[in-house]
Amino acid sequence: MTQSFHIVIEDDVFTRVLDVVLNPQCTTERKNAFADFFAHDMPEFLEWAKSQKNKTTHLKNCTVTFVHSQEELSEQLPKAHAVVLESLQLEKSDIEKAPHLIAVQKYGFITKNINIDACEARNIKVLRVRRRANIACAEQAMMMILALAKRLSEVNKLTSTQLLLKGGFHPKPFDRAHTPSSNWARIPDIQTLYGKNIGIIGMGEIGQEIAKRALSFEMNILYTQRNQLDQKSEVQLGATYLSLNDLLAQSDWVIAQLPATPQTNHLLNSSNLIHLKRGASIINVSRAQCMERQAVLDLLKSGHLGGFALDTLWQEPGADDDEFLTYPNVILTPHLAGSSRWNAISDFEEMVQKLDLALSSQYMPLVNSALKKLLCSLSRLFAF
């Protein structure tokens, strides 16, 4: 006995991978686009996608519908067996429209957009995935902090007196009869993260991953966002909630961890960056659009900004004559934070496996019911 399950998926540039994996109607253009997207890490992407569906038991014969809004989600819920969400809401009233709903897969681990109690009341499984690309972004942020703190981009491979002099430094051996030889290159302004304040603007999934890592360096975690976290989460993260201006004034390291939306566009600008603590550094592994480019440049020119690191530029690819390239205390990388592609591959393998297993809770009772009916018919047959 087979059943066709209807999977409703919130449209996102990454959840579209499920279109390639699960949807027999997926277009050739999309398949080829993702094959190209994954090619530098996984040349056999399309073979992998096919293998994932073949490994499933209950997703081999499914239909897939992508939705772009709350309205479209609401329209599809009456026939949905499973829903994959990132940011769309699933409230009690939505769940009441979905009589066949078996599982909700959050594309992430924070489920504040899903009414967990309403799901539990209906025995609807709520699945989560701790996205490995988000973990990679947090690692990139910490790498950039450490590189700026230790002036790594400025001193890398400057290991001789001549190279250090060319780099603008003034190396000179110490009197070893009396002193150690540590930092004989005499590099000033090297920082230690211990005890420093890190201010995270946007304590979402990546922001929390950054906070966990900063906590291991024994930094003080400050944060701001539209809605304060619950007390339990704040305790777990060791995080203190502040207004944006207070966070800028108190932080040694400011992490702008926000998506590019009309609400976040130029959130950091000349009006509020005047509150930034002198010598503080700004790190951004999300989207540059949340910062006013000229305001950041002005802080660099004045010497007020201690350092700046950015992974996703205002314009991609970047320009060869970008003024930011002229500053030694600036680190720019070409949108690498979520890499490698194996992060996404592992995320989607986990999600497909969890969905398939969750759907078995609906499928197996149907099979058992059919078997009971068959056995009952056979028993009546052989009774004569």
N, C-alpha and C positions, 0 to 999 in steps of 0.2 A: 504494500500500500504506500503511495506517495502523496505528498501534499505540497502545493505550491505556496510558498511564503512570500508575503509582500513586504519589502524592506523600504522604508522611507528615510532618506538621507539628507541632512542639511548640506546645501551646496557650499563647498569651500575648496580652495585650490588644492588642498591635500586630500580631503575626503573623496575627491573625484577619482582617486586611486581605486576606491571600491567599485566605481563604474567599470573600470578595466577588469577587475578581478571577478565581479559577480554578475555583471549585466551582459547577457548575450547580444543585446541590442547596442552595445557601446560602439561608437563610430570608429572607423579606421583612423580618422584624423586625431581623435583623442588618444587612441592606443599608441600611435606613432609619436605624438607629442610627449607622452610620458616615457616611452622607450628612450627618446632623446634626453629627457630630463634626468633619467637614472643612468644613462649610458656610461658616464665617466667612472662610476663606482660599480655598476651592475649591468654589463652589456646584455645579459640574458634576461632582462626585466620581463618581457612578454612571456617567456617560458615560465618564469617564476609565478606570474599572475595566473597562468593556466593551472599550474601545479597546486596553488592555494585553493582554488575552487574544487579541484579533483580530490583534495584531502578532506573536504567536507562531506557530511552525510545529508544534511537538511537544507543546504544552500545551493545544491546543484540545480534545483528546479525552482528558482525564485524570480520574482519581478522586482525591479529597482526603480524607484521614483525619487528624483532630486527636488528639493523645495528651497526657495530663496527667501521666504518671509513667513511670519506667523500665520498669515492668512492662508498661504499655500499649505503649510503644515496642518492647519485645522481642517482643510478640505480633504487631506489624504488620511487623516487619523482613523476614520471609520473602517477602512480596509487594511490598516497597518498591523502586521504581526511583530515587527521590530522597528525601532526608530534609532537613528544615529544622529546625535546632536553635538554641536559645539557651543553656540551662544543662544540659539532660540530657546524660548521658555516652554516648559511642559508643566502646566498647572493642573490642579484637581479637575477643573472644568474641561481641560483638554483630554485628560485621561478618561473622563466619562464619555467622551465621543469615540473612544477606541475600544470597542468590546472584544477585539481579537488580540489586543496588545499583550505580548509575552515578555519582551525585553526592551530596555532602553540602554543604548550604548553611548556613554559620554566620550567624546573625543577629547579626553583630558581627565584629570582626577578631581577637580573642584566641581561639585554637583549643585551649586546654589541655584542654577536655572532649572532644576528638576525638583518637583514636589516628591520627596522621598517617602513621606508618610502615605500619600495617596497611592504611590506605587506599591508599597508594602501591603496596604489594605487589599489590593487586588492580586497580590502575589506576583507582581511584575518585577522581574529581575532588573536591577540597575547595575550596569557594568561600567567599569572605569579603566582607563589606561594612563599610566604615568608616562607621558610622551618623552621619548628619549631625545628628540630634537630640542625639547625645552631644557632638558638636563644639559645638553651640549651648549645651548645658549648661555646657561648659567656658568658653565666652565669657561666659555669665551670671555664673559664679563670679568670673572676672577683673574683670568690670564692677563687681560688688559690692565686691570688694577695693579697686579703684581709687576707687570712690565713697566708701567709708569712709575710705581713706587721705587723700583730698583734701577730706573733709567736704562732699562735693558736695550731699547731701540737706539739709544745714543752711544752706549759703551760696548755693544756686541762686537767682538773680534778686535777691540782696541787693547791688545795685550802687550804691546811694546811701547817704549818711550816715544819713538818716532810717530807711531800711529796715534797715540794719545795726544801728542802735541798737534798733529794734523786735525784731530777731532776737537781742538779748542780747549783741551784740558792741560793741567800743569803738574805732571807727575814728578815726584822727587822721593827717593828712598828716605826712610826714617833712620835715626841713629839706633841701630839694632843692639848696641851695647846697653841701651836703656829702655827701648820701647818695642812693642810688637811691630809687625810689618803690614798689618791689616790696612787695606785701602791705600797702598803706596801710590796708587794712581791719583789720589786726592780728589775723588769725585764727590762733590758736595750734594746736599739735599736728597740723600737716599732715605727713604721712609720705611717704617715698620708698620704693619697693619694692626698689630695688637693694641687694643684700647682706643682705636680710632672710630669715629662715627661714620657709618655708611647710611646714606639716606636713599631709600628706594621709592621712586614715584611710580606707583602702580604695583600693588602687591597681588598680582594675579598668579597664574601658574609658574611663569618664569621668574617673576619677582620673588615668589616663595622659594624657588629652587636656589636663587642667588642668596637669599637670607640664610638658608640652611648652611651654605658653604661659608658665608661670611662669619656665621656664628662659630664655625670650627676654627676660624682664625682669631677668635675672641674679640671680634669687633662689636661695637654697640649698634644695634639695628634700629634705625628710625624709618618711618614710612608715612606716606600720605596717599590718599585716593578719595574718590567720591564718598564711599561708604567704609566706615571703620570695620575692621575684622571683629569677629566675636572674641570674647575674652580668652576662651580656650586656645584659639589659634594664635593669639598674641603671646600667650604664655609659652606655647610650644616653639614659636619662632623667636622668642626673646625680643619681641618688637614693640616699639613705642610709637603711638600715633601722634602726628603733629600736623599743623597747617603747612601748606606749601612754603610760605615765607619763612616760617620757623625752621623747617627742615633745611632750606637753603642756607640759612644763617648758621646752623649748627653742624652741618655735615662736612667731613673732610673729603668724602667721596659721594658724589651724587649719581645715582643710577636712574636714567630716564627710560623706564620700561613700559612703553605705551604703544598701542597700535596707531596707525595713521587713519584717523577719522576726523570729520568736521569738528567734533568736540575737543579733540586733542591737538589740532593744528596750531602750532606756535604757542603751545601751553607754556613753554619756557621762552620768555621774550625779554626785551630790554626793560620792561616795566618791573618784572619780578626778579630778574637776574641781578639787579642792583643789591639784592639781599644776600647774594652768594658770599659765603665766607672766603676771605682772601686766601689764595693758595690752594683752594679746593679744586678737585678735578671732576670732570663730567664724563661718564661712561654711557654709551648707548649701543645696545645690541638688538634694538627693536626697529624703530623707524625714525629717520632724521627729521621728518616733517613735524614732529612734536616740539622741535626746537627752531627758533628763529636764527637762521644761518648768520646773518650780519651781527646779531647780538653776541653770538659765540665768538665770532672773529674779533669783535671789539674787545671782548674780555681777554683774548689772547694777546692782542696788540698792546693792551695796557699793562699786561703782566699780572692782572688780577687772577686769571685762571691758571691754576698750577699745571694742569694737563688736560688733554682731551683725547678720547678714544671712541671711534665710530665704526660700526660694521656695515650698516646699510646706509648708503650715501643719499644725499638729496637728489642726485641724478645718477642713474646707473646705465652703462658704465660711467666711471668718473672721468674727469677731464685731466689731461696731462699738465695743464697749467693751473690746477686748483690751488688757490692761495694757502689752503690748509697744509699742503705738502711742504711748505717752506718753514714750518715750525718744528723744531726738534722734539718738543714735548707733545706731539700729536701722533697718534697711531690710527691709521686707516686700513681696513681690510675689506675685500670685495664680497661682502654678504656671505660669510662662511660660517656664521655662528651655529646654525642648526646642523651642519654637516657632521658626519658623512651621510649619504643616502641610506646607508644600512640602518640608521636610526628609524627612518620612516618605514623601511621594509619590516623591521622587527615589530614596530607598533602595529602595522596592519596585519601581520601574521597573528599577533596576539588577539586583535579585535575580531578577526574572522573566526578564529578558533573558539573564542568566548561566545560569539553570537550563535555559532553552530551548536555548541553545547547547550546554550540556553533554550534554543528552539526544540531541542530533544525533549524537554519537559512537556511540550505540547504534543509533539509527534508520537511519543511512546504510548501515552494513554489511548490515542486513536488506534494505534497498532494493536494494543492489548484488547481494546474493545472489539476490534474486528476479529481477532483470534478467538475471543470468547464466543462470539456469534457463530463462527465457523465450527468450533468444538461442540457448541450446543446443537447445531444443525446435524453434525455427524452423529452425535449421541442419539438424537431422535431417529436418524436414519437406521442405525444399527440396532435400535431397540425393537425393530420389527423383525 
